[in-house]
Amino acid sequence: MEDAITADEVALLAQKPGHSVSGCDILRFSGQSADGVRVTRIDHPGEYPGPYD
């Protein structure tokens, strides 16, 4: 099992088996769930400033 702290790190783990996802995609998905997985964004001042496009 690998650890990931940032949305970009989570996206890199998801890309290994072929999923096309970015850190921004994960941040936009915050608060939603799919297939038993729930994404929750923890706000840290200065991290990922601005819109996630």
CHARMM-style PDB file with segment names, atoms N, HN, CA, C and O in Angstrom:
ATOM      1  N   MET     1       0.851  -1.177   0.000  1.00  0.00      PROA
ATOM      2  CA  MET     1       0.000   0.000   0.000  1.00  0.00      PROA
ATOM      3  C   MET     1       0.895   1.238   0.000  1.00  0.00      PROA
ATOM      4  O   MET     1       1.906   1.292   0.700  1.00  0.00      PROA
ATOM      5  N   GLU     2       0.508   2.215  -0.788  1.00  0.00      PROA
ATOM      6  HN  GLU     2      -0.313   2.171  -1.356  1.00  0.00      PROA
ATOM      7  CA  GLU     2       1.265   3.458  -0.856  1.00  0.00      PROA
ATOM      8  C   GLU     2       0.485   4.575  -0.173  1.00  0.00      PROA
ATOM      9  O   GLU     2      -0.746   4.561  -0.149  1.00  0.00      PROA
ATOM     10  N   ASP     3       1.203   5.530   0.374  1.00  0.00      PROA
ATOM     11  HN  ASP     3       2.203   5.541   0.355  1.00  0.00      PROA
ATOM     12  CA  ASP     3       0.582   6.680   1.016  1.00  0.00      PROA
ATOM     13  C   ASP     3       0.520   7.849   0.049  1.00  0.00      PROA
ATOM     14  O   ASP     3       1.391   8.021  -0.803  1.00  0.00      PROA
ATOM     15  N   ALA     4      -0.528   8.651   0.199  1.00  0.00      PROA
ATOM     16  HN  ALA     4      -1.236   8.512   0.891  1.00  0.00      PROA
ATOM     17  CA  ALA     4      -0.675   9.873  -0.581  1.00  0.00      PROA
ATOM     18  C   ALA     4      -1.288  10.921   0.320  1.00  0.00      PROA
ATOM     19  O   ALA     4      -2.242  10.648   1.050  1.00  0.00      PROA
ATOM     20  N   ILE     5      -0.741  12.114   0.267  1.00  0.00      PROA
ATOM     21  HN  ILE     5       0.033  12.336  -0.326  1.00  0.00      PROA
ATOM     22  CA  ILE     5      -1.244  13.192   1.108  1.00  0.00      PROA
ATOM     23  C   ILE     5      -1.986  14.227   0.278  1.00  0.00      PROA
ATOM     24  O   ILE     5      -3.076  14.653   0.657  1.00  0.00      PROA
ATOM     25  N   THR     6      -1.422  14.632  -0.832  1.00  0.00      PROA
ATOM     26  HN  THR     6      -0.536  14.286  -1.141  1.00  0.00      PROA
ATOM     27  CA  THR     6      -2.054  15.669  -1.653  1.00  0.00      PROA
ATOM     28  C   THR     6      -2.919  15.041  -2.738  1.00  0.00      PROA
ATOM     29  O   THR     6      -2.785  13.858  -3.049  1.00  0.00      PROA
ATOM     30  N   ALA     7      -3.800  15.844  -3.306  1.00  0.00      PROA
ATOM     31  HN  ALA     7      -3.909  16.806  -3.053  1.00  0.00      PROA
ATOM     32  CA  ALA     7      -4.644  15.376  -4.400  1.00  0.00      PROA
ATOM     33  C   ALA     7      -3.802  14.944  -5.591  1.00  0.00      PROA
ATOM     34  O   ALA     7      -4.149  13.983  -6.278  1.00  0.00      PROA
ATOM     35  N   ASP     8      -2.707  15.639  -5.842  1.00  0.00      PROA
ATOM     36  HN  ASP     8      -2.425  16.419  -5.284  1.00  0.00      PROA
ATOM     37  CA  ASP     8      -1.822  15.262  -6.951  1.00  0.00      PROA
ATOM     38  C   ASP     8      -1.198  13.888  -6.704  1.00  0.00      PROA
ATOM     39  O   ASP     8      -1.054  13.100  -7.639  1.00  0.00      PROA
ATOM     40  N   GLU     9      -0.829  13.594  -5.461  1.00  0.00      PROA
ATOM     41  HN  GLU     9      -0.946  14.234  -4.701  1.00  0.00      PROA
ATOM     42  CA  GLU     9      -0.258  12.286  -5.136  1.00  0.00      PROA
ATOM     43  C   GLU     9      -1.291  11.173  -5.286  1.00  0.00      PROA
ATOM     44  O   GLU     9      -0.974  10.076  -5.746  1.00  0.00      PROA
ATOM     45  N   VAL    10      -2.529  11.468  -4.895  1.00  0.00      PROA
ATOM     46  HN  VAL    10      -2.787  12.359  -4.521  1.00  0.00      PROA
ATOM     47  CA  VAL    10      -3.609  10.494  -5.065  1.00  0.00      PROA
ATOM     48  C   VAL    10      -3.825  10.233  -6.556  1.00  0.00      PROA
ATOM     49  O   VAL    10      -3.997   9.086  -6.969  1.00  0.00      PROA
ATOM     50  N   ALA    11      -3.815  11.293  -7.361  1.00  0.00      PROA
ATOM     51  HN  ALA    11      -3.675  12.224  -7.026  1.00  0.00      PROA
ATOM     52  CA  ALA    11      -3.999  11.136  -8.803  1.00  0.00      PROA
ATOM     53  C   ALA    11      -2.878  10.295  -9.411  1.00  0.00      PROA
ATOM     54  O   ALA    11      -3.137   9.450 -10.267  1.00  0.00      PROA
ATOM     55  N   LEU    12      -1.648  10.515  -8.981  1.00  0.00      PROA
ATOM     56  HN  LEU    12      -1.438  11.201  -8.284  1.00  0.00      PROA
ATOM     57  CA  LEU    12      -0.537   9.709  -9.503  1.00  0.00      PROA
ATOM     58  C   LEU    12      -0.723   8.230  -9.176  1.00  0.00      PROA
ATOM     59  O   LEU    12      -0.422   7.372 -10.006  1.00  0.00      PROA
ATOM     60  N   LEU    13      -1.213   7.925  -7.982  1.00  0.00      PROA
ATOM     61  HN  LEU    13      -1.458   8.622  -7.308  1.00  0.00      PROA
ATOM     62  CA  LEU    13      -1.481   6.526  -7.633  1.00  0.00      PROA
ATOM     63  C   LEU    13      -2.587   5.948  -8.511  1.00  0.00      PROA
ATOM     64  O   LEU    13      -2.503   4.795  -8.935  1.00  0.00      PROA
ATOM     65  N   ALA    14      -3.616   6.734  -8.784  1.00  0.00      PROA
ATOM     66  HN  ALA    14      -3.685   7.670  -8.439  1.00  0.00      PROA
ATOM     67  CA  ALA    14      -4.723   6.270  -9.625  1.00  0.00      PROA
ATOM     68  C   ALA    14      -4.294   6.089 -11.071  1.00  0.00      PROA
ATOM     69  O   ALA    14      -4.854   5.254 -11.781  1.00  0.00      PROA
ATOM     70  N   GLN    15      -3.310   6.857 -11.516  1.00  0.00      PROA
ATOM     71  HN  GLN    15      -2.854   7.535 -10.939  1.00  0.00      PROA
ATOM     72  CA  GLN    15      -2.850   6.765 -12.902  1.00  0.00      PROA
ATOM     73  C   GLN    15      -2.046   5.492 -13.150  1.00  0.00      PROA
ATOM     74  O   GLN    15      -1.991   5.016 -14.284  1.00  0.00      PROA
ATOM     75  N   LYS    16      -1.426   4.935 -12.124  1.00  0.00      PROA
ATOM     76  HN  LYS    16      -1.470   5.322 -11.203  1.00  0.00      PROA
ATOM     77  CA  LYS    16      -0.600   3.727 -12.307  1.00  0.00      PROA
ATOM     78  C   LYS    16      -1.372   2.580 -12.954  1.00  0.00      PROA
ATOM     79  O   LYS    16      -0.852   1.956 -13.878  1.00  0.00      PROA
ATOM     80  N   PRO    17      -2.595   2.276 -12.507  1.00  0.00      PROA
ATOM     81  CA  PRO    17      -3.342   1.197 -13.174  1.00  0.00      PROA
ATOM     82  C   PRO    17      -4.132   1.670 -14.398  1.00  0.00      PROA
ATOM     83  O   PRO    17      -4.899   0.900 -14.976  1.00  0.00      PROA
ATOM     84  N   GLY    18      -3.944   2.941 -14.796  1.00  0.00      PROA
ATOM     85  HN  GLY    18      -3.321   3.567 -14.326  1.00  0.00      PROA
ATOM     86  CA  GLY    18      -4.550   3.416 -16.035  1.00  0.00      PROA
ATOM     87  C   GLY    18      -5.723   4.367 -15.915  1.00  0.00      PROA
ATOM     88  O   GLY    18      -6.336   4.703 -16.928  1.00  0.00      PROA
ATOM     89  N   HSD    19      -6.057   4.812 -14.717  1.00  0.00      PROA
ATOM     90  HN  HSD    19      -5.559   4.539 -13.894  1.00  0.00      PROA
ATOM     91  CA  HSD    19      -7.157   5.767 -14.562  1.00  0.00      PROA
ATOM     92  C   HSD    19      -6.694   7.158 -14.987  1.00  0.00      PROA
ATOM     93  O   HSD    19      -5.605   7.600 -14.621  1.00  0.00      PROA
ATOM     94  N   SER    20      -7.520   7.829 -15.748  1.00  0.00      PROA
ATOM     95  HN  SER    20      -8.405   7.470 -16.045  1.00  0.00      PROA
ATOM     96  CA  SER    20      -7.197   9.170 -16.216  1.00  0.00      PROA
ATOM     97  C   SER    20      -7.831  10.172 -15.263  1.00  0.00      PROA
ATOM     98  O   SER    20      -9.009  10.504 -15.395  1.00  0.00      PROA
ATOM     99  N   VAL    21      -7.047  10.653 -14.300  1.00  0.00      PROA
ATOM    100  HN  VAL    21      -6.090  10.383 -14.193  1.00  0.00      PROA
ATOM    101  CA  VAL    21      -7.549  11.568 -13.288  1.00  0.00      PROA
ATOM    102  C   VAL    21      -6.429  12.519 -12.889  1.00  0.00      PROA
ATOM    103  O   VAL    21      -5.256  12.148 -12.899  1.00  0.00      PROA
ATOM    104  N   SER    22      -6.795  13.740 -12.542  1.00  0.00      PROA
ATOM    105  HN  SER    22      -7.749  14.042 -12.534  1.00  0.00      PROA
ATOM    106  CA  SER    22      -5.801  14.717 -12.098  1.00  0.00      PROA
ATOM    107  C   SER    22      -6.105  15.111 -10.654  1.00  0.00      PROA
ATOM    108  O   SER    22      -7.169  14.793 -10.122  1.00  0.00      PROA
ATOM    109  N   GLY    23      -5.173  15.797 -10.039  1.00  0.00      PROA
ATOM    110  HN  GLY    23      -4.309  16.055 -10.471  1.00  0.00      PROA
ATOM    111  CA  GLY    23      -5.396  16.313  -8.697  1.00  0.00      PROA
ATOM    112  C   GLY    23      -6.580  17.257  -8.662  1.00  0.00      PROA
ATOM    113  O   GLY    23      -7.347  17.261  -7.699  1.00  0.00      PROA
ATOM    114  N   CYS    24      -6.734  18.064  -9.715  1.00  0.00      PROA
ATOM    115  HN  CYS    24      -6.111  18.060 -10.497  1.00  0.00      PROA
ATOM    116  CA  CYS    24      -7.873  18.993  -9.806  1.00  0.00      PROA
ATOM    117  C   CYS    24      -9.195  18.230  -9.873  1.00  0.00      PROA
ATOM    118  O   CYS    24     -10.185  18.644  -9.269  1.00  0.00      PROA
ATOM    119  N   ASP    25      -9.210  17.115 -10.609  1.00  0.00      PROA
ATOM    120  HN  ASP    25      -8.406  16.779 -11.100  1.00  0.00      PROA
ATOM    121  CA  ASP    25     -10.422  16.290 -10.677  1.00  0.00      PROA
ATOM    122  C   ASP    25     -10.813  15.805  -9.286  1.00  0.00      PROA
ATOM    123  O   ASP    25     -11.988  15.824  -8.918  1.00  0.00      PROA
ATOM    124  N   ILE    26      -9.826  15.375  -8.528  1.00  0.00      PROA
ATOM    125  HN  ILE    26      -8.872  15.360  -8.827  1.00  0.00      PROA
ATOM    126  CA  ILE    26     -10.089  14.867  -7.184  1.00  0.00      PROA
ATOM    127  C   ILE    26     -10.612  15.980  -6.285  1.00  0.00      PROA
ATOM    128  O   ILE    26     -11.546  15.760  -5.514  1.00  0.00      PROA
ATOM    129  N   LEU    27     -10.028  17.164  -6.372  1.00  0.00      PROA
ATOM    130  HN  LEU    27      -9.270  17.343  -6.999  1.00  0.00      PROA
ATOM    131  CA  LEU    27     -10.504  18.275  -5.552  1.00  0.00      PROA
ATOM    132  C   LEU    27     -11.936  18.669  -5.908  1.00  0.00      PROA
ATOM    133  O   LEU    27     -12.722  19.000  -5.020  1.00  0.00      PROA
ATOM    134  N   ARG    28     -12.285  18.637  -7.190  1.00  0.00      PROA
ATOM    135  HN  ARG    28     -11.647  18.368  -7.912  1.00  0.00      PROA
ATOM    136  CA  ARG    28     -13.647  18.962  -7.605  1.00  0.00      PROA
ATOM    137  C   ARG    28     -14.648  17.912  -7.126  1.00  0.00      PROA
ATOM    138  O   ARG    28     -15.831  18.212  -6.962  1.00  0.00      PROA
ATOM    139  N   PHE    29     -14.178  16.682  -6.903  1.00  0.00      PROA
ATOM    140  HN  PHE    29     -13.217  16.439  -7.037  1.00  0.00      PROA
ATOM    141  CA  PHE    29     -15.032  15.573  -6.474  1.00  0.00      PROA
ATOM    142  C   PHE    29     -15.268  15.587  -4.961  1.00  0.00      PROA
ATOM    143  O   PHE    29     -16.071  14.806  -4.452  1.00  0.00      PROA
ATOM    144  N   SER    30     -14.580  16.460  -4.254  1.00  0.00      PROA
ATOM    145  HN  SER    30     -13.927  17.095  -4.667  1.00  0.00      PROA
ATOM    146  CA  SER    30     -14.689  16.517  -2.795  1.00  0.00      PROA
ATOM    147  C   SER    30     -16.143  16.634  -2.338  1.00  0.00      PROA
ATOM    148  O   SER    30     -16.924  17.409  -2.889  1.00  0.00      PROA
ATOM    149  N   GLY    31     -16.481  15.853  -1.327  1.00  0.00      PROA
ATOM    150  HN  GLY    31     -15.845  15.223  -0.879  1.00  0.00      PROA
ATOM    151  CA  GLY    31     -17.824  15.851  -0.780  1.00  0.00      PROA
ATOM    152  C   GLY    31     -18.743  14.846  -1.440  1.00  0.00      PROA
ATOM    153  O   GLY    31     -19.882  14.673  -1.006  1.00  0.00      PROA
ATOM    154  N   GLN    32     -18.272  14.183  -2.475  1.00  0.00      PROA
ATOM    155  HN  GLN    32     -17.346  14.323  -2.827  1.00  0.00      PROA
ATOM    156  CA  GLN    32     -19.064  13.195  -3.193  1.00  0.00      PROA
ATOM    157  C   GLN    32     -18.522  11.802  -2.900  1.00  0.00      PROA
ATOM    158  O   GLN    32     -17.445  11.649  -2.326  1.00  0.00      PROA
ATOM    159  N   SER    33     -19.283  10.796  -3.301  1.00  0.00      PROA
ATOM    160  HN  SER    33     -20.159  10.921  -3.768  1.00  0.00      PROA
ATOM    161  CA  SER    33     -18.807   9.423  -3.146  1.00  0.00      PROA
ATOM    162  C   SER    33     -19.195   8.603  -4.367  1.00  0.00      PROA
ATOM    163  O   SER    33     -20.178   8.899  -5.047  1.00  0.00      PROA
ATOM    164  N   ALA    34     -18.411   7.573  -4.632  1.00  0.00      PROA
ATOM    165  HN  ALA    34     -17.613   7.332  -4.079  1.00  0.00      PROA
ATOM    166  CA  ALA    34     -18.673   6.654  -5.733  1.00  0.00      PROA
ATOM    167  C   ALA    34     -18.057   5.308  -5.387  1.00  0.00      PROA
ATOM    168  O   ALA    34     -16.929   5.240  -4.898  1.00  0.00      PROA
ATOM    169  N   ASP    35     -18.786   4.258  -5.639  1.00  0.00      PROA
ATOM    170  HN  ASP    35     -19.702   4.313  -6.036  1.00  0.00      PROA
ATOM    171  CA  ASP    35     -18.299   2.901  -5.390  1.00  0.00      PROA
ATOM    172  C   ASP    35     -17.752   2.727  -3.980  1.00  0.00      PROA
ATOM    173  O   ASP    35     -16.752   2.037  -3.781  1.00  0.00      PROA
ATOM    174  N   GLY    36     -18.402   3.347  -3.001  1.00  0.00      PROA
ATOM    175  HN  GLY    36     -19.214   3.908  -3.162  1.00  0.00      PROA
ATOM    176  CA  GLY    36     -18.000   3.185  -1.611  1.00  0.00      PROA
ATOM    177  C   GLY    36     -16.825   4.027  -1.177  1.00  0.00      PROA
ATOM    178  O   GLY    36     -16.364   3.910  -0.042  1.00  0.00      PROA
ATOM    179  N   VAL    37     -16.327   4.882  -2.069  1.00  0.00      PROA
ATOM    180  HN  VAL    37     -16.701   4.978  -2.991  1.00  0.00      PROA
ATOM    181  CA  VAL    37     -15.203   5.758  -1.734  1.00  0.00      PROA
ATOM    182  C   VAL    37     -15.718   7.181  -1.618  1.00  0.00      PROA
ATOM    183  O   VAL    37     -16.398   7.677  -2.516  1.00  0.00      PROA
ATOM    184  N   ARG    38     -15.393   7.840  -0.505  1.00  0.00      PROA
ATOM    185  HN  ARG    38     -14.840   7.436   0.224  1.00  0.00      PROA
ATOM    186  CA  ARG    38     -15.816   9.226  -0.298  1.00  0.00      PROA
ATOM    187  C   ARG    38     -14.572  10.105  -0.264  1.00  0.00      PROA
ATOM    188  O   ARG    38     -13.595   9.784   0.414  1.00  0.00      PROA
ATOM    189  N   VAL    39     -14.611  11.205  -0.991  1.00  0.00      PROA
ATOM    190  HN  VAL    39     -15.404  11.466  -1.541  1.00  0.00      PROA
ATOM    191  CA  VAL    39     -13.500  12.151  -1.046  1.00  0.00      PROA
ATOM    192  C   VAL    39     -13.847  13.350  -0.174  1.00  0.00      PROA
ATOM    193  O   VAL    39     -14.899  13.968  -0.337  1.00  0.00      PROA
ATOM    194  N   THR    40     -12.950  13.668   0.753  1.00  0.00      PROA
ATOM    195  HN  THR    40     -12.095  13.165   0.886  1.00  0.00      PROA
ATOM    196  CA  THR    40     -13.136  14.820   1.625  1.00  0.00      PROA
ATOM    197  C   THR    40     -11.894  15.685   1.560  1.00  0.00      PROA
ATOM    198  O   THR    40     -10.789  15.229   1.856  1.00  0.00      PROA
ATOM    199  N   ARG    41     -12.079  16.919   1.176  1.00  0.00      PROA
ATOM    200  HN  ARG    41     -12.976  17.289   0.935  1.00  0.00      PROA
ATOM    201  CA  ARG    41     -10.958  17.852   1.091  1.00  0.00      PROA
ATOM    202  C   ARG    41     -10.734  18.495   2.450  1.00  0.00      PROA
ATOM    203  O   ARG    41     -11.674  18.978   3.082  1.00  0.00      PROA
ATOM    204  N   ILE    42      -9.506  18.496   2.886  1.00  0.00      PROA
ATOM    205  HN  ILE    42      -8.742  18.103   2.373  1.00  0.00      PROA
ATOM    206  CA  ILE    42      -9.124  19.174   4.116  1.00  0.00      PROA
ATOM    207  C   ILE    42      -8.417  20.452   3.705  1.00  0.00      PROA
ATOM    208  O   ILE    42      -7.382  20.411   3.041  1.00  0.00      PROA
ATOM    209  N   ASP    43      -8.977  21.583   4.100  1.00  0.00      PROA
ATOM    210  HN  ASP    43      -9.819  21.616   4.639  1.00  0.00      PROA
ATOM    211  CA  ASP    43      -8.403  22.874   3.714  1.00  0.00      PROA
ATOM    212  C   ASP    43      -7.167  23.194   4.546  1.00  0.00      PROA
ATOM    213  O   ASP    43      -7.195  23.177   5.776  1.00  0.00      PROA
ATOM    214  N   HSD    44      -6.091  23.482   3.840  1.00  0.00      PROA
ATOM    215  HN  HSD    44      -6.068  23.495   2.841  1.00  0.00      PROA
ATOM    216  CA  HSD    44      -4.857  23.939   4.462  1.00  0.00      PROA
ATOM    217  C   HSD    44      -4.538  25.295   3.843  1.00  0.00      PROA
ATOM    218  O   HSD    44      -4.444  25.397   2.620  1.00  0.00      PROA
ATOM    219  N   PRO    45      -4.372  26.325   4.641  1.00  0.00      PROA
ATOM    220  CA  PRO    45      -4.109  27.655   4.090  1.00  0.00      PROA
ATOM    221  C   PRO    45      -2.948  27.658   3.102  1.00  0.00      PROA
ATOM    222  O   PRO    45      -1.868  27.142   3.390  1.00  0.00      PROA
ATOM    223  N   GLY    46      -3.191  28.248   1.931  1.00  0.00      PROA
ATOM    224  HN  GLY    46      -4.068  28.667   1.697  1.00  0.00      PROA
ATOM    225  CA  GLY    46      -2.143  28.369   0.915  1.00  0.00      PROA
ATOM    226  C   GLY    46      -2.008  27.179  -0.006  1.00  0.00      PROA
ATOM    227  O   GLY    46      -1.270  27.250  -0.989  1.00  0.00      PROA
ATOM    228  N   GLU    47      -2.694  26.090   0.278  1.00  0.00      PROA
ATOM    229  HN  GLU    47      -3.293  26.032   1.077  1.00  0.00      PROA
ATOM    230  CA  GLU    47      -2.591  24.918  -0.579  1.00  0.00      PROA
ATOM    231  C   GLU    47      -3.689  24.949  -1.640  1.00  0.00      PROA
ATOM    232  O   GLU    47      -4.851  25.191  -1.313  1.00  0.00      PROA
ATOM    233  N   TYR    48      -3.347  24.714  -2.876  1.00  0.00      PROA
ATOM    234  HN  TYR    48      -2.403  24.518  -3.142  1.00  0.00      PROA
ATOM    235  CA  TYR    48      -4.261  24.725  -3.996  1.00  0.00      PROA
ATOM    236  C   TYR    48      -5.087  26.005  -4.050  1.00  0.00      PROA
ATOM    237  O   TYR    48      -6.315  25.937  -4.011  1.00  0.00      PROA
ATOM    238  N   PRO    49      -4.457  27.149  -4.138  1.00  0.00      PROA
ATOM    239  CA  PRO    49      -5.218  28.398  -4.201  1.00  0.00      PROA
ATOM    240  C   PRO    49      -5.979  28.539  -5.508  1.00  0.00      PROA
ATOM    241  O   PRO    49      -5.554  28.026  -6.543  1.00  0.00      PROA
ATOM    242  N   GLY    50      -7.079  29.221  -5.458  1.00  0.00      PROA
ATOM    243  HN  GLY    50      -7.425  29.639  -4.617  1.00  0.00      PROA
ATOM    244  CA  GLY    50      -7.841  29.527  -6.670  1.00  0.00      PROA
ATOM    245  C   GLY    50      -8.705  28.382  -7.157  1.00  0.00      PROA
ATOM    246  O   GLY    50      -8.824  27.358  -6.484  1.00  0.00      PROA
ATOM    247  N   PRO    51      -9.308  28.549  -8.323  1.00  0.00      PROA
ATOM    248  CA  PRO    51     -10.179  27.514  -8.885  1.00  0.00      PROA
ATOM    249  C   PRO    51      -9.369  26.288  -9.280  1.00  0.00      PROA
ATOM    250  O   PRO    51      -8.169  26.385  -9.535  1.00  0.00      PROA
ATOM    251  N   TYR    52     -10.014  25.163  -9.328  1.00  0.00      PROA
ATOM    252  HN  TYR    52     -10.989  25.085  -9.121  1.00  0.00      PROA
ATOM    253  CA  TYR    52      -9.321  23.898  -9.596  1.00  0.00      PROA
ATOM    254  C   TYR    52      -9.509  23.434 -11.027  1.00  0.00      PROA
ATOM    255  O   TYR    52      -9.754  22.252 -11.268  1.00  0.00      PROA
ATOM    256  N   ASP    53      -9.399  24.342 -11.972  1.00  0.00      PROA
ATOM    257  HN  ASP    53      -9.200  25.302 -11.776  1.00  0.00      PROA
ATOM    258  CA  ASP    53      -9.586  23.988 -13.379  1.00  0.00      PROA
ATOM    259  C   ASP    53      -8.281  23.665 -14.040  1.00  0.00      PROA
ATOM    260  OT1 ASP    53      -8.254  23.345 -15.228  1.00  0.00      PROA
TER     261      ASP     53
END
